[in-house]
């Protein structure tokens, strides 16, 4: 199911809109990022990135509304494989001499569960638990997790035919310091499925990678 067109939605900047100046960290953006990645994980990133940290976000309510509408509009026989990618949180270090960042993405996947569970052509994907697959870092998406996600009111087969995919992409982070990619990915997956109302809620282990 590769080769589909992914339509990216650019993250909205939260910096400098709270009356504290262009260099201030937006409390609203940080609050959104805490919902996305978990408060402890965001606090760990703040400690890692220091005073140069900036947070950018988009409306979670808007993202939820759009994702739910996309799922309810999906049918297996009329899937054109176009997907919209949302970036609910980006945390960036804008300190002198450094430009590290962590970005989250959420979208309906181009890969269905049947394909990911097949025995050929899916070597990059690792089964975590039933209906949940993880791929190690890829060039563009980062580390991705695909999970069955049935939205009430959607067509039969939507949960596995149009599963939910979340990704964590990072750059210029110090290896082994602070919160891990797996921790961020797990929190993102759990928050995303809770936000859109996935009927399936399997327990995700801390160790997501093979």
N, C-alpha and C positions, 0 to 999 in steps of 0.2 A: 504493500500500500504506500510505497514511497513515491516521491515526486509530486506530492500535492502542494498547493500554494498555501503558505501560512501568512496571514495578514496580521502584522504586528501592531499593537496598540501602544503608543509611546507613554511611558510613565509620566505622571504629572509631578512637577516639582513641588515639594513642600517647604523648601528653604526660603527664608526671608519673607514669609507671608503672615507672620504672627506679630508684626510690629517691633521685632527685636533686631532688625537689621539684616542685611544680606548675608552676613556670616553666621547668623544664629541657626541653631538646630530647631526645626519645627516640632513642637510638642505633638501636634496632630499627626505628622508623618511618623514620628517615633511610636505613637500609640498604635497606628496601623501596622507598623512593622512588628510590634510586639504581638499583635493578633496573628500575624502571618508566621513568624518564626518562633514565637514564645518569648516571654519577658526575660527569662534567665539567659536565653541565647543572645538576645539583643544587647543585654547588659554586658555580656562577655565580649561582643563585637565592639561595643563602645570602649571597653577597657583596652581592647587590642588596638583599635584605630586612634584612640586618644582624642585630643581636642580638635583634630582636623575632621572629625566625623560629620558627614551630612547624610540626611535621610530623604528619600524621594518616594512618593506613594501615589496610588490612584484609589478612587472610591471603591471600597469593598462592596457596598450596596449596589453600585452600578455594575461591577464585575459579576456579582451573583445574578442579578437580573438578566444580564446578557447571556451568561452561561446556561442558565435554566431555560431561557427562550430557545437557545440553539439546540439543547437536548430535546426539547418538546417538539421542535420542528424537524428533527431527524427521522428519516426512514431508510431502511436498509437498501431498498431498491432504487433510491434516488439520492444517494450520497455522492456529492461531487468532490469530496475530500478537501474542500476548502475549510480552513480552520482560522479562528481568531486567537492570537496569543496575547495574554494579559500579563502585565508586570506590576503586581500589587505592592512590591517593596524593593527598593534598591538602597543599600547602605554603602557609602563611599568615603574613602579617606582622602581628603583634599589638603594634606599637609605638604610642606615644602619637601621636594625630592621624593615624594611617594604618591602613588595613585592606585591604591588597593580598593577593591570593591567586591560586594556580594549582591547578586541579583536573583530574584525569584520570578519564575514564570508559571502560569497556569493556563491550560487549554484542553479542549477535547482532543484526544490523540488521533493521529492518522493510522496508528497500529491497533487492530482489534485483538481481543484476547485470544481468539482462535489462532491467529497468526503467531502471536508471541508464545503460545503453548505448543506450537508445532516443533518437530525435532530437527528441522533444517532451516538454514538461512536466518537463524535468530541467535547466533552465538554471542553477540554483544549483550543480550538480555538474560538476566539471572532471575529465576523464580524465587521469590521471598516466601510467600504463602499463597494459597489458592487465590487466583485472581489478581495477584500483585507481582509486578516485574520491575527490576531495576537495571539500568544500563550505566556502566561507569562513564567517566567524563568523555563527552563527545566534543568535537571542535567548536560547535556553535552553541548547542543547547546546554552543555555542562553535564552534570549528573542528573539523570531523569528517573522518575518512578511513574509507572502506568498502573492504574487500578480500576477494576470493575466499579462502575458508579451508576446505579439506576436512579433516575429522577422520576418521582411520582408524576403520572400524567403523560409520560413519554411512550413512544411506540414499543411494541414487544421486541426484545433483543437489544434495546438501546444500551443497557448497562455494560454489555460485553462487546457489542458492535461499535459503540462510541464510548470507550472508557476515558477516564480523566487522567491527564498527564501533568505532572508538576516537575519542575527542574530547578536546580541551584547551580548557578554559574559564578565562578570566583576568579579573581586575578590578583596577583601580587600579595598574597597572604603568606605569612610565615608558617612553614610546614610544622605541624604539631603544636601550634600555639593557639590557645583559646578553644572556642567551640568547633567541633568537627563538621565536615560536610554532611556526614550521615545524620548527625543531630539536627542540623538545619533542614535536611530533606524530610526527615521523619515528621518534624513539627509542621513543615509546610504542607505535607500530605494530609496530616490529621486536621489541620485548620481548613484546608481547601474542601475536603469532603464534608466537614461539618457545616461550612458556609453554604454550599450548594444543596446540601441535604441528601447525600448519597445514602441509599438504603443499606448498602453493604458497609460494615465497619470492622473488618478483621483486625486483630491485634498485630501491630507492626513491631518487629523486634528492633532493638537498638543497633544490632549488627545487620545492616541492610545489604552489604556488599559480599560477594563470594570470597 
